[in-house]
Amino acid sequence: MLKVIACQYDIAWEDRAANFDRVRELLGKNGGGDFSGGLIVLPEMFATGFSMNLEATTEPEGAPAINFMRELASQHEAAVMGGFVTQSENKDKFGRNELRVVAPSGDELARYQKIRTFRYTQEFDFYERGREIVTFHWGGLKICPLICYDLRFPELFRRGVAHGGAEVFIVIASWPKVRAEHWVVLLRARAIENQAWVVGVNRSGSDPNWDYPGRSVVINPMGEIVADAGAEEGMLIAELDPMVVREWRDEFPALMDLEI
């Protein structure tokens, strides 16, 4: 059984210290609850907000966002997933919109660079595209992480299932309110077509460019919403049963007909 703890909050604009404090506060509101063995998930660019200002978003020397994630992982004895920006090694003046997953030991479980960068907001002009889908094991399940705009491209999810054996997809996001219905519909579609658990972790509040709806959700392999954080700041806690996905795939073996 995998316990997922999704942190949905109003990300302070380009202010790492404020965002770290807000996450600590959210997790503390549960009385420092027992998250041991679980997976704490933070949104896309959780430390700065979804900004094109690379001077503000790119991790400075000392990697504060990564160190913060390791702090949380050690404190709560849980894995932590979160999105932030690093400097591109291949292109001058480009960043990489990526996520990492760290274990309670501090070891890195996975690293993923966003494959589909968003032209509409000019993200494409500032952030280098990734290439590889990744998966990792945690809580008895095979997990494939993705980032925001990736959600609109079902072929990425198919790669996660066909080549990575994914049973859970976790999508971290800064998905705007103006397209909130797309967020929920597409998450449900990805769950149905891949017969997988899907967890969407979005931010709430607003920044200088957009308003955000929250709506972090957990969706079962039949496409049913089993947990919904609504619009306000808070935590969404849900347990994902490995047998739900495995038994449904056995009963209704649609994935056996994939031709990829």
Buried (B, 14 or more C-beta within 10 A) or exposed (E): EBBBBBBBBBBBBBBBEEBBEBBBEBBEEEEEBEBEBBBBBBBBBBBBBBBBBBEBBBBEEEEBBBBBBBBBBBBBBBBBBBBBBBBBEEEEEBBBBBBBBBBBEEEBBBBBBBBBBBEEBEBBEBBBBBEEBBBBEBBEBBBBBBBBBBBEBBEBBBBBBBEBEBBBBBBBBBBBBEEBEEBBEBBBBBBBBBBBBBBBBBBBBBBEEBEBBBBBBBBBBBBEBBBBBBBEBBBBBBEBBBEBBBEBBEEEEEBEEEEE
